[in-house]
Amino acid sequence: VQLVESGGGLVQPGGSLRLSCVAEGFTLSTYDMNWFRQVPGEQRDIIAITSRAGAYTNYANSVRGRFTISRDNAKNTVYLQMDSLKPEDTAVYYCYAPSLNLWGQGTQVTVSS
């Protein structure tokens, strides 16, 4: 049972990235899912949540209007579309299944010119 993230990388300010989180060994559709991010030396902060069917989503103020969480339960995958990226979005991004207390390994996002 694990979560595997991908899609991170280096992007210029104003650019976009889409992160993916694939659930392996369990059925994603039965779980709410979250995205967190963490800057070295700081706490891990929640930035987006989605309910099991994706009908409910919510965002941290710092990303609302720029990031979109979505899920494709048929592919056992949750996504984080990140647009209008800023240097302060630089962090390691993690997906998380709260009911399982299960974290992905993290993927680095760097926003820099």
Backbone torsions as a table, in degrees:
resi	resn	phi	psi	omega
1	VAL	NA	119.9	179.2
2	GLN	-160.4	163.3	172.9
3	LEU	-114.4	132.9	-177.1
4	VAL	-122.7	114.5	-179.2
5	GLU	-93.7	154.3	173.2
6	SER	-156.2	168.7	174.1
7	GLY	107.4	-6.0	178.3
8	GLY	-71.6	172.9	178.8
9	GLY	161.4	-165.5	179.1
10	LEU	-100.8	130.4	-179.5
11	VAL	-141.2	149.9	178.2
12	GLN	-78.3	154.2	174.6
13	PRO	-53.1	137.7	-176.6
14	GLY	89.7	-9.8	-178.5
15	GLY	-82.9	-175.0	-176.6
16	SER	-133.0	152.0	170.6
17	LEU	-143.2	153.6	171.4
18	ARG	-124.0	120.9	176.4
19	LEU	-91.9	145.1	175.8
20	SER	-121.9	148.8	177.4
21	CYS	-137.3	110.7	-178.4
22	VAL	-100.3	130.4	176.0
23	ALA	-88.0	128.9	179.0
24	GLU	-119.6	128.7	176.4
25	GLY	91.5	0.1	175.3
26	PHE	-154.8	166.1	-176.8
27	THR	-92.7	114.9	-174.0
28	LEU	-64.8	-29.0	-171.6
29	SER	-64.2	-16.5	-178.5
30	THR	-90.6	4.7	-174.0
31	TYR	-130.2	137.9	162.3
32	ASP	-63.3	150.5	-178.7
33	MET	-134.5	147.8	-179.5
34	ASN	-126.7	156.5	165.7
35	TRP	-117.0	136.6	175.1
36	PHE	-122.1	166.0	169.1
37	ARG	-144.2	155.4	-176.9
38	GLN	-144.7	130.7	172.3
39	VAL	-96.5	139.2	179.8
40	PRO	-51.1	131.9	179.4
41	GLY	85.2	-2.5	179.9
42	GLU	-120.4	169.5	-179.8
43	GLN	-75.0	160.7	176.5
44	ARG	-83.3	123.4	-174.2
45	ASP	-110.2	138.2	175.4
46	ILE	-76.7	137.3	-179.1
47	ILE	-123.7	-21.8	-178.6
48	ALA	-157.6	145.7	177.3
49	ILE	-135.4	151.5	173.8
50	THR	-140.8	141.2	176.7
51	SER	-75.4	174.3	-171.8
52	ARG	-57.9	-41.4	-179.3
53	ALA	-94.8	-1.3	179.5
54	GLY	83.7	5.3	-176.9
55	ALA	-72.3	-28.6	-179.8
56	TYR	-114.9	130.6	173.7
57	THR	-136.5	155.7	175.0
58	ASN	-152.9	158.7	-171.6
59	TYR	-139.7	152.2	169.1
60	ALA	-67.3	149.7	-179.1
61	ASN	-57.6	-32.1	-175.8
62	SER	-66.3	-20.5	-176.8
63	VAL	-121.9	-8.9	-176.8
64	ARG	-58.3	134.0	-179.3
65	GLY	89.8	-13.7	179.4
66	ARG	-116.3	-31.7	-178.1
67	PHE	-109.8	148.2	178.3
68	THR	-134.8	123.3	175.2
69	ILE	-94.6	139.2	177.9
70	SER	-150.1	171.5	-179.7
71	ARG	-148.4	149.3	172.8
72	ASP	-124.3	95.9	-175.0
73	ASN	-66.8	-26.0	177.0
74	ALA	-66.1	-27.5	177.8
75	LYS	-100.6	3.3	179.3
76	ASN	57.1	39.3	-171.3
77	THR	-135.0	140.1	170.3
78	VAL	-116.3	145.9	-175.0
79	TYR	-122.3	158.4	169.1
80	LEU	-133.9	105.2	175.0
81	GLN	-85.3	123.0	-176.1
82	MET	-118.7	115.5	-179.6
83	ASP	-116.7	163.9	178.6
84	SER	49.8	47.7	-175.2
85	LEU	-66.0	145.7	-179.2
86	LYS	-120.9	157.7	176.8
87	PRO	-54.9	-33.2	-179.8
88	GLU	-73.0	-4.8	172.7
89	ASP	-82.7	-5.9	178.4
90	THR	-60.7	124.2	-175.9
91	ALA	-177.3	173.1	166.2
92	VAL	-92.5	130.0	-177.0
93	TYR	-106.7	135.4	-176.8
94	TYR	-126.8	140.0	165.7
95	CYS	-95.9	156.0	-171.4
96	TYR	-150.3	134.0	173.2
97	ALA	-105.4	101.6	-171.9
98	PRO	-63.5	-35.7	-178.6
99	SER	-68.5	-23.9	178.7
100	LEU	-100.9	-7.0	-170.9
101	ASN	48.4	49.7	-173.7
102	LEU	-118.1	123.8	179.9
103	TRP	-107.4	149.0	166.7
104	GLY	-78.9	178.1	-175.5
105	GLN	-82.5	-14.3	-180.0
106	GLY	93.9	149.7	175.9
107	THR	-138.1	134.2	-175.3
108	GLN	-82.2	131.6	172.4
109	VAL	-119.0	124.4	178.5
110	THR	-123.0	123.3	179.5
111	VAL	-111.2	110.3	-174.9
112	SER	-159.4	148.3	175.2
113	SER	-93.5	NA	NA
